Amino acid sequence: MNQQSQLNKSIKTLQLRIVELENREKVLLMQLQQNSSLHSMVLDALPINVFLEDPVGRTIFANKQACLANGKKLEELVGKTVYDFFPEHIAKMNREIDLEVWERGSLVTKEVMAGFQGQESYMYTGKTIIHPPESKEEFLLGFGLDITELKLAEEKIAHMAFHDALTGLPNRWFIKAYLEKYQTEQERLPPMVRPMLGVLLLDLDHFKVINDSLGHQAGDFLLKSVAKRLKTAIGEENILARFGGDEFVLLIPNLPSKEAVCEISDLVLKVMEEAFFISGQKFFVSPSIGISLHPLHGEDINTLIKNADLAMYHSKEKGRNTYSLFIPNMKVQAMIRLDMEIYLRQALENKEFILHYQPKMDMKTEKIYGMEALIRWVTKEGQLLYPDSFIQIAEESGLIAPIGEWVLREACSQCKKWHDQGFQELSVSVNISPKQFQTQNLEGLIGEILLETGLKPCALELELTESTVMKNPEVAAIALKNLKELGITISIDDFGTGLSSLSYLKKFPIDILKIDKSFITNLECDTANNAIASAVIELAHNLNLKVVAEGVETSEQLDLLQMGNCDFVQGFFISKPVEINSIQEIVDDCILS
């Protein structure tokens, strides 16, 4: 009994244990099911694509985000490979990554292209091999994060860093990177087979005039128009960049010869001949071009641009709207020019400039009615230098602005002194250089000087050369109108030497034409010069303009001009330009003796 009882007790204990184990198994199964559901919820909540593939690339599982990305339900993805829902080139690339993961057996991360629903996207992916404990099989577990917006933003930032915001052209940083890469590639080639690279630096002539006269919006429009025209003309194989301001750089790779770069330069000048239209007005803009060649004139960007810049300034010295190829001698010329520029700055600071005055006579009254102010430079050594020896460098360096301002202020101040001495009808004329006219705010400057000196506006005459106003007549007409509104007198100097357009001449708000002295020389014996002078006088009078004949050196010339009804004369026969102390005697007499 005792044994039976003990056996029954053991059986009952075992039965209870079995029930306990069964209950525990049910709890575990329930927990497992709950955990599986939780895992699925977690995977579906992730904002990334999560997927599981077998060794041959068939999809075993995909979370909610992966299904949404593919535009398919889970049952439509299971059993399918990337070849079933990606374009072939993208599917092939992804499958190659899968095989790399299977071979390495470890995590691999990459940036790849995906083709969800026909739209290519940038994805950051990670893939690894997993070994489920309850299975002998292996699976590829992967995730993918859509970084398309990030990549596009990076590309936009990179584009902005290497491209000009206004024109969309490459910028100087692009050029620098391109030339560094080009240099590296060239070093791999034997020296004898390395092709030349042309570097063209283009500077727009007189661009600042348009910018200042019509405003920066018009200037920006012109820059975009120039960029578009040049880009169309140069061809896809060449690179056009905006280097800053109104400067452009053109890179010509694989040049067969120096002659080839000259042909391209001729093409650039040709396409720029056609007018640009801004706000309904027609403007002509020409480029001055400097050329350097890699590797003949340098191998780094700084040297190539510097040498192209020297050549470009040489083009401006030749009259603009042309091109120049760099030659080593330009460096010597640049050093001489730099020395002269330094001396000019010192001369301005040390007040080494003086004015001489040349009288102008009224033919009817035979009285001196005005003085032309002419600048001279007295060096520290006491040498007297005339404008021909320094004005061009002053123009190129930008020093013409402060020098020209000094001349205007000094001449107006002196004329006011003459007025205070009783010579109220005396006027003073000042030559305005092309650079002053094109870059300075003359209207504001002259208004300020007249107010400061107290000189009546009608006593100031500005002399501008014919070539200055005819360089860009539409812009010149606007600038002249603004100046004329101050009440000053405007004359066109050296008339007859430029390429005048009479249709523009009648539109300019001018008062006086000055016949160039080349037509007055030998007037008494040269019938052609006599005819030209007579024609200019008649033309001017028909336009209600006065005429000044300059360069009068003989009594015969004076008599002929008087018979031709010339209004005013100026020249050595009347008086040479003299310094202020000597001019005082002429002012005191106020009549030709």
C-alpha positions in Angstrom: 0.0 0.0 0.0 2.7 2.3 0.9 4.5 1.6 -2.3 1.2 2.0 -4.3 0.4 5.2 -2.5 3.9 6.5 -3.2 3.6 5.6 -6.9 0.2 7.3 -7.1 1.6 10.4 -5.5 4.5 10.5 -8.0 2.1 10.1 -10.9 0.0 12.9 -9.6 3.0 15.1 -9.2 4.2 14.3 -12.7 0.7 15.0 -14.1 0.7 18.4 -12.3 4.2 19.1 -13.8 3.0 18.2 -17.2 0.0 20.5 -16.9 2.3 23.2 -15.6 4.6 22.8 -18.5 1.7 22.8 -21.0 0.4 26.0 -19.4 3.9 27.6 -19.6 4.2 26.6 -23.2 0.9 28.3 -23.9 2.1 31.4 -22.2 5.4 31.3 -24.1 3.7 30.8 -27.4 1.3 33.7 -26.6 4.3 35.9 -25.7 6.1 34.8 -28.9 3.1 35.7 -30.9 2.8 39.0 -29.1 6.5 39.7 -29.6 6.3 38.8 -33.3 3.4 41.3 -33.7 5.4 43.9 -31.7 8.5 43.3 -34.0 6.3 43.8 -37.1 4.9 47.0 -35.6 8.4 48.3 -34.9 9.6 47.4 -38.4 6.5 49.0 -40.0 7.0 52.2 -38.0 10.5 52.7 -39.2 10.8 55.4 -41.9 13.3 53.3 -43.8 13.0 50.3 -46.2 13.7 47.0 -44.4 13.8 43.8 -46.4 14.9 40.1 -46.2 16.2 38.1 -49.2 17.2 34.5 -49.7 20.6 33.6 -51.3 19.2 33.8 -54.9 17.8 37.3 -54.2 14.1 36.5 -53.7 12.2 38.7 -51.3 11.2 36.9 -48.1 10.0 40.0 -46.2 9.5 43.7 -46.6 8.3 46.2 -44.1 5.5 48.8 -44.7 7.9 51.5 -45.9 9.5 49.2 -48.5 6.1 48.2 -49.8 5.1 51.8 -50.1 8.3 52.7 -51.9 7.7 50.0 -54.4 4.0 50.7 -54.7 3.1 47.1 -54.0 1.6 44.9 -51.3 3.8 42.5 -49.4 2.3 39.4 -51.1 3.3 41.0 -54.5 6.9 41.4 -53.4 7.5 38.0 -51.8 9.3 35.7 -54.1 10.3 38.5 -56.5 13.8 39.8 -57.1 15.1 43.4 -57.9 14.9 42.5 -61.6 11.2 42.3 -61.2 10.6 45.9 -60.0 13.8 47.9 -60.8 15.2 49.0 -64.2 17.8 46.5 -65.4 20.9 48.7 -64.9 19.8 49.5 -61.3 18.8 45.9 -60.6 22.2 44.7 -61.8 24.0 47.2 -59.6 22.0 46.2 -56.5 22.5 42.4 -57.2 26.3 43.0 -57.5 26.2 44.5 -54.0 24.2 41.5 -52.7 26.8 39.1 -54.0 29.5 41.1 -52.4 27.7 40.9 -49.1 27.2 37.1 -49.4 30.9 36.7 -50.2 32.1 38.9 -47.3 29.5 37.7 -44.9 29.6 41.1 -43.1 27.9 44.4 -43.1 28.3 46.5 -46.3 27.0 50.1 -46.6 26.9 52.1 -49.8 25.1 54.9 -51.6 23.2 53.5 -54.5 20.6 54.4 -57.1 17.2 52.8 -56.8 14.3 52.9 -59.3 11.1 52.9 -57.3 8.0 53.1 -59.5 10.1 54.4 -62.4 11.6 57.2 -60.4 15.4 57.0 -59.7 16.3 57.8 -56.1 19.5 58.0 -54.1 19.5 55.4 -51.3 21.9 54.8 -48.4 21.8 51.1 -47.9 23.2 48.6 -45.5 23.2 44.8 -46.0 24.4 41.9 -43.9 23.9 38.1 -43.6 21.8 36.7 -40.7 21.5 33.1 -39.3 18.2 32.5 -37.5 18.8 30.0 -34.6 15.8 27.9 -35.5 16.8 27.5 -39.1 19.9 26.3 -41.0 19.2 28.7 -43.8 20.9 32.1 -44.2 19.3 35.3 -45.3 20.3 38.8 -46.4 18.9 41.5 -44.2 19.0 45.0 -45.7 17.8 48.5 -45.1 17.6 51.5 -47.3 17.2 55.2 -46.4 16.1 57.6 -49.1 18.7 60.4 -49.3 17.5 61.9 -52.6 16.7 65.4 -51.1 20.0 65.4 -49.3 21.9 64.5 -52.5 20.1 67.1 -54.5 20.8 69.7 -51.9 24.5 68.7 -51.9 24.6 68.9 -55.7 22.9 72.4 -55.5 25.5 73.6 -53.0 28.3 72.2 -55.1 26.9 73.9 -58.2 26.5 77.2 -56.3 30.1 76.9 -55.1 31.5 76.4 -58.6 29.0 78.5 -60.7 28.1 82.1 -61.0 24.7 83.0 -59.5 23.9 85.6 -62.1 24.8 84.0 -65.4 24.9 80.3 -64.4 28.3 80.0 -65.9 31.3 78.3 -64.1 33.1 80.7 -61.8 36.8 81.2 -60.9 36.8 78.3 -58.5 35.6 76.0 -61.2 38.4 77.3 -63.5 40.9 76.7 -60.7 39.7 73.1 -60.1 39.6 72.4 -63.9 43.1 73.7 -64.5 44.5 71.7 -61.5 42.9 68.6 -62.9 44.1 69.4 -66.4 47.6 69.9 -65.2 47.6 66.5 -63.4 46.4 64.8 -66.6 48.9 66.5 -68.8 51.8 65.4 -66.5 50.9 61.8 -67.3 51.5 62.4 -71.0 54.9 62.6 -72.7 55.9 66.3 -73.2 56.0 66.1 -77.0 52.3 65.1 -77.2 50.8 67.5 -74.7 48.3 69.8 -76.4 48.1 73.5 -75.7 45.3 75.0 -73.6 44.2 78.5 -74.5 43.2 80.9 -71.7 41.3 84.0 -72.9 40.5 86.8 -70.5 37.7 89.0 -71.8 36.9 92.4 -70.3 33.9 94.3 -71.5 34.8 97.8 -72.7 33.0 100.7 -71.0 30.6 98.4 -69.1 30.7 100.6 -66.1 29.1 103.4 -68.1 26.0 101.3 -68.7 26.0 100.1 -65.2 26.2 103.6 -63.8 23.9 105.2 -66.3 21.1 102.7 -66.4 21.5 101.0 -63.1 22.7 97.6 -61.9 19.6 95.8 -63.1 20.4 96.8 -66.7 24.0 95.9 -66.1 23.0 92.4 -64.8 20.7 92.0 -67.8 23.6 92.9 -70.2 26.0 90.4 -68.4 23.5 87.6 -68.8 22.9 88.5 -72.5 26.7 88.5 -73.1 27.1 85.2 -71.4 24.3 83.6 -73.4 25.7 84.9 -76.7 29.2 83.8 -76.0 28.1 80.4 -74.8 26.2 79.8 -78.0 29.2 80.9 -80.1 32.1 79.0 -78.6 30.9 75.4 -78.8 30.4 72.7 -76.3 34.0 71.6 -76.2 35.2 74.9 -74.8 34.5 76.3 -71.3 33.2 79.8 -70.7 33.3 81.2 -67.1 32.5 84.5 -65.5 35.6 85.5 -63.6 34.0 88.4 -61.7 32.5 91.8 -62.5 32.5 92.3 -66.3 35.3 89.8 -66.9 34.9 86.4 -68.5 37.4 83.5 -69.0 37.3 81.2 -72.0 39.3 77.9 -71.8 40.1 76.3 -75.2 41.5 72.8 -74.6 43.4 70.8 -77.2 44.7 73.7 -79.3 46.6 72.5 -82.4 48.4 75.9 -82.8 48.6 79.5 -81.8 46.7 80.4 -85.0 43.7 78.4 -83.8 43.3 80.5 -80.6 43.4 83.6 -82.8 40.6 82.3 -85.0 38.5 81.7 -81.9 39.3 85.3 -80.7 38.2 86.6 -84.0 34.9 84.7 -83.7 34.3 86.2 -80.2 34.9 89.7 -81.5 32.5 89.0 -84.5 29.6 87.7 -82.4 29.9 90.8 -80.1 29.5 93.2 -82.9 25.7 92.8 -82.9 23.9 95.3 -80.7 22.3 94.5 -77.3 18.9 95.8 -76.5 18.3 97.0 -72.9 15.0 98.7 -72.0 14.2 99.3 -75.6 17.6 101.0 -76.2 20.4 99.7 -78.5 23.9 99.3 -77.0 27.2 98.1 -78.5 29.6 96.3 -76.2 33.0 95.2 -77.3 35.5 93.0 -75.4 39.2 93.5 -74.9 40.9 90.1 -74.9 44.1 88.9 -73.5 45.5 85.4 -74.3 47.9 83.1 -72.5 48.7 79.5 -73.5 49.3 76.5 -71.2 52.1 75.4 -70.8 54.0 78.1 -72.8 53.0 81.0 -70.6 52.5 79.2 -67.3 51.2 76.0 -65.8 49.1 77.2 -62.8 46.0 79.4 -62.9 47.6 82.4 -61.2 50.3 82.7 -63.8 48.1 82.0 -66.7 45.5 84.6 -65.6 48.1 87.1 -64.7 49.7 86.8 -68.1 46.4 86.9 -69.9 45.5 90.0 -67.9 48.8 91.7 -69.1 47.8 90.9 -72.6 44.3 92.2 -72.1 45.6 95.5 -70.9 47.8 95.6 -74.0 44.5 95.2 -76.1 43.0 98.2 -74.3 46.1 100.2 -75.1 45.7 99.3 -78.8 42.2 100.9 -78.7 40.1 98.1 -77.3 37.8 95.7 -79.2 40.8 93.5 -80.1 42.9 90.7 -78.7 46.6 90.3 -77.8 48.7 87.2 -77.2 51.0 87.4 -74.2 54.7 88.0 -74.8 57.3 88.1 -72.0 58.2 91.7 -72.8 54.8 92.7 -71.4 56.1 92.0 -68.0 58.8 94.6 -68.4 56.3 97.1 -69.7 54.0 96.3 -66.8 56.9 97.0 -64.3 57.6 100.3 -66.0 53.9 101.1 -65.9 53.7 100.2 -62.2 56.7 102.5 -61.4 54.9 105.3 -63.3 51.7 104.6 -61.4 53.6 104.8 -58.1 55.2 108.2 -59.1 51.7 109.5 -60.2 50.2 108.6 -56.8 53.1 110.4 -55.1 52.7 113.4 -57.4 49.0 113.6 -56.5 49.8 113.4 -52.8 52.7 115.9 -53.0 50.7 118.4 -55.2 53.1 118.3 -58.1 50.5 119.0 -60.7 49.9 122.5 -62.0 47.5 124.0 -64.6 48.5 126.1 -67.6 45.8 128.0 -69.4 45.5 128.7 -73.2 43.2 131.6 -74.1 40.4 131.4 -76.6 39.3 134.4 -78.6 35.9 135.6 -79.9 36.3 136.4 -83.6 33.7 139.1 -83.6 35.0 141.1 -80.6 38.6 140.0 -80.8 38.4 139.6 -77.0 39.6 136.7 -74.9 36.4 135.1 -73.7 37.7 131.9 -72.1 40.6 129.8 -71.0 41.3 126.1 -71.5 42.9 124.4 -68.5 45.7 122.1 -69.4 47.5 119.9 -66.8 51.2 119.7 -66.3 53.4 117.7 -64.0 56.4 119.3 -62.3 58.5 116.4 -61.0 60.6 116.5 -57.8 63.6 117.0 -60.0 61.9 120.1 -61.5 61.2 118.5 -64.9 58.0 119.7 -66.7 56.0 116.8 -68.1 53.1 117.1 -70.6 49.9 115.0 -70.5 51.1 112.7 -73.4 53.7 111.2 -71.0 51.4 110.2 -68.2 47.6 110.6 -68.9 47.3 107.1 -70.5 48.8 105.4 -67.4 46.5 107.5 -65.3 43.6 106.3 -67.3 44.6 102.6 -67.1 45.3 102.8 -63.3 42.2 104.6 -62.4 44.2 107.6 -61.1 42.5 109.7 -63.8 39.5 110.0 -61.4 41.3 111.9 -58.6 43.6 113.7 -61.0 40.6 114.8 -63.1 38.7 115.9 -60.0 41.7 118.0 -59.0 41.8 119.7 -62.4 38.1 120.5 -62.3 38.2 121.9 -58.8 41.4 123.9 -59.4 40.1 125.3 -62.8 36.7 126.3 -61.3 38.4 127.9 -58.3 40.7 130.0 -60.5 37.9 131.1 -62.8 35.9 132.2 -59.7 39.0 134.3 -58.7 38.9 136.0 -62.2 35.2 136.7 -61.7 35.9 138.3 -58.3 38.5 140.5 -60.0 35.9 141.8 -62.4 36.1 139.5 -65.4 32.6 138.2 -65.1 32.3 137.0 -68.7 35.4 134.8 -68.6 34.9 131.0 -68.8 37.1 128.1 -68.2 37.1 124.8 -70.2 38.3 121.5 -68.9 39.1 118.3 -70.8 37.2 115.2 -69.7 39.0 112.0 -70.3 37.2 108.9 -71.7 37.7 107.1 -68.4 36.2 110.0 -66.4 33.2 110.2 -68.7 32.6 106.5 -68.6 33.2 105.8 -64.9 32.9 108.9 -62.7 29.6 110.4 -61.5 30.4 113.6 -63.2 27.0 115.1 -62.7 27.3 114.8 -58.9 31.0 115.8 -58.8 30.6 118.9 -60.9 27.5 120.0 -59.0 29.5 119.6 -55.7 32.5 121.6 -57.1 30.4 124.4 -58.5 28.7 124.7 -55.1 32.0 124.6 -53.3 33.8 127.2 -55.4 30.8 129.4 -56.1 31.4 129.4 -59.8 28.4 130.1 -62.0 27.6 126.9 -64.1 27.5 128.8 -67.3 31.2 129.7 -66.8 32.3 126.0 -67.0 32.8 124.3 -70.3 33.5 120.5 -70.5 35.4 119.3 -73.6 34.9 115.7 -74.6 36.5 114.1 -77.6 34.4 112.9 -80.5 35.6 109.3 -80.0 34.6 109.4 -76.3 30.9 110.2 -77.0 30.7 108.1 -80.1 32.0 105.0 -78.4 28.5 104.3 -77.1 26.3 107.1 -78.3 23.1 105.9 -76.6 24.8 105.9 -73.1 26.6 109.2 -73.9 23.4 110.9 -74.8 22.0 110.1 -71.3 25.1 111.2 -69.5 25.4 114.5 -71.5 21.7 115.3 -70.8 22.3 114.9 -67.1 25.4 117.1 -67.3 23.6 119.8 -69.4 20.9 120.1 -66.8 23.5 121.6 -64.5 23.7 124.6 -66.7 27.2 124.1 -68.0 28.5 124.3 -71.6 29.5 121.1 -73.5 31.8 121.0 -76.5 33.0 118.2 -78.7 36.8 118.3 -79.1 38.8 117.1 -82.1 35.7 117.0 -84.2 36.3 115.4 -87.6 38.9 112.8 -86.5 36.4 110.2 -85.3 33.6 108.2 -86.9 30.8 110.7 -86.3 27.2 109.9 -87.0 25.3 113.1 -87.8 22.0 111.5 -86.7 23.5 111.2 -83.2 25.2 114.6 -83.3 21.9 116.4 -83.5 20.6 114.4 -80.5 23.5 115.3 -78.2 22.8 118.3 -75.9 26.0 120.1 -76.9 26.9 123.7 -77.5 30.2 123.9 -79.3 32.2 121.9 -81.9 36.0 122.2 -81.9 37.6 121.7 -85.3 40.6 119.5 -84.9 43.9 121.3 -85.5 44.8 118.7 -88.2 42.3 120.5 -90.4 43.6 124.0 -89.6 47.2 123.2 -90.4 48.1 124.5 -93.8 44.6 125.8 -94.1 45.8 128.6 -96.3 47.3 126.3 -98.9 45.4 123.0 -98.5 42.0 123.2 -100.3 40.8 120.0 -98.8 41.4 121.2 -95.2 39.8 124.5 -96.1 36.7 122.7 -97.5 36.4 120.5 -94.4 36.7 123.5 -92.0 34.1 125.4 -94.0 31.7 122.4 -94.0 32.1 121.8 -90.2 31.3 125.5 -89.6 28.3 125.5 -91.8 27.1 122.2 -90.2 27.5 123.5 -86.7 25.6 126.7 -87.5 22.8 124.8 -89.0 22.5 122.8 -85.8 22.7 126.1 -83.8 26.1 125.2 -82.5 29.2 127.5 -82.1 32.6 126.6 -83.5 36.1 126.8 -82.1 39.0 126.3 -84.5 42.1 125.1 -82.5 45.7 125.1 -83.7 45.6 128.5 -85.3 49.2 129.5 -85.9 49.3 132.1 -88.7 47.5 135.4 -89.5 46.4 133.8 -92.9 44.6 131.0 -91.1 42.9 133.5 -88.8 41.7 135.6 -91.8 40.4 132.5 -93.6 38.5 131.4 -90.5 37.1 134.9 -90.0 35.8 134.9 -93.6 34.3 131.5 -93.0 32.3 132.8 -90.0 34.1 130.8 -87.4 33.0 131.9 -84.0 36.1 131.3 -81.8 39.8 130.5 -82.3 42.6 129.1 -80.2 46.2 128.4 -81.0 49.8 129.6 -80.8 49.0 132.7 -82.9 46.6 133.8 -80.1 48.7 132.5 -77.2 50.6 129.4 -76.2 49.4 127.7 -73.0 51.0 129.7 -70.1 51.2 129.3 -66.4 48.9 131.3 -64.0 51.3 134.1 -63.4 51.6 134.9 -67.1 48.0 134.4 -67.9 47.1 137.1 -65.4 48.5 139.7 -67.9 46.3 138.4 -70.7 43.3 138.5 -68.4 44.1 142.0 -67.3 44.2 143.2 -71.0 41.3 140.9 -71.9 42.0 141.6 -75.6 44.5 140.4 -78.2 47.2 143.1 -78.7 
